[in-house]
Amino acid sequence: MTAEPLALYVHWPFCVSKCPYCDFNSHVRDSIDQHEWREALLTDLAHEARLLPGRRLTSIFFGGGTPSLMDPATVEAVIEAASAHWLPADDLEITLEANPNSVEAARFADLAAAGVNRVSLGLQSFDDRSLAFLGRAHSAREGFAALETAQKHFRRVSVDLIYALPDDTEDRWSAMLGQALSLGTRHLSLYQLTIEPGTRFASMVAKREFEPLGADAAAALYELTEEMTSAAGLPPYEISNYARRGQESRHNLTYWRYGDYAGVGPGAHGRRLGMRTVRHKKPENFLSAITRNCHGIAEEAPLSATEAADESLVMGLRLSEGIDADAIASRFGFAPIDWARVDRLVGSGHLTRNGARIALTATGRLLLDAILGEIVAAGELIPLAVAG
Ligand code: SF4
């Protein structure tokens, strides 16, 4: 019998500065004790490994924060420990999120030697004005140079871009996306700028220092994105992710297909054997918990069948492949779907249905949240936090 698959998420919570749109668990500190953090992450990892014995490790994802600021020796130590705790798959995918400034790009060779085989590069824009608006610590030129270095060292490179900025137009975005598609990467993560509560952008918008792009204009850019990426052979496989066939992020597919994943490091979420786990967010609290308990868990609770079925539906509908309601029902005992509403949304062109499999159409993808509210059987939808 093949061992059950498992993904591992490792959160590095530090950044050189805080971007004004960012609501991730990222912190700026004057100094970081790399040795202390290496030991803490290894201790946290060992805790998950004890509770998840004998699993086949299919992916490791170093997210943040800015994990390209990790000491490559720490990255290597985590990869080695994870490979010793579990049974690494032959094609183990090891991704690290990187910022494209020259200091970090200089570490790419060491990170590749440490075992990283996929990099997700946060270029965000090719325009210096937009990068300044986004508070990014790199220029467009540095971004291109970092991409070239990344492509030299890693087999798989994904590029992140942020669009639908306040002054974005179809011409501007199609020029930038066209350029991105010509760079030779086989995976793109393309996020629309959203104003998250508690961020600097949220207070700037409240003070009317700028106005976000309107919903109709943003929708037009989203449609344009789907057209251009599909024409270039990188169709969407998730709401914001585009790839050539076979180049999808295996790690993120585990989340969306509702597989188990261990989440270690500050603020990391995990899903382990029907339990949801959440680590302490603040780095100092995380370290204290490690000292006290030999793990960084702040909360751990069983997921009820209802919660799990809801979550798998909500996550699965993000994917172009959609969900199989029969598979959800056989896994959790029921599928919380209002079929009359599904059929209505099929009629209006927002969903496709093939037996028990339902998926969003391109028009439906623009209205994901509203559609979920419609089709999840009344009273079943439970808000959830997404890992990573
Ligand atoms: S680099 Fe990434 S994680 Fe860090 S503050 Fe900026 S957006 Fe947030």
Residues whose N, C-alpha, C, O or C-beta is under 5 A from the ligand:
A	BS01	SF4	C15 S17 K18 C19 C22 F24 S26 G64 G65
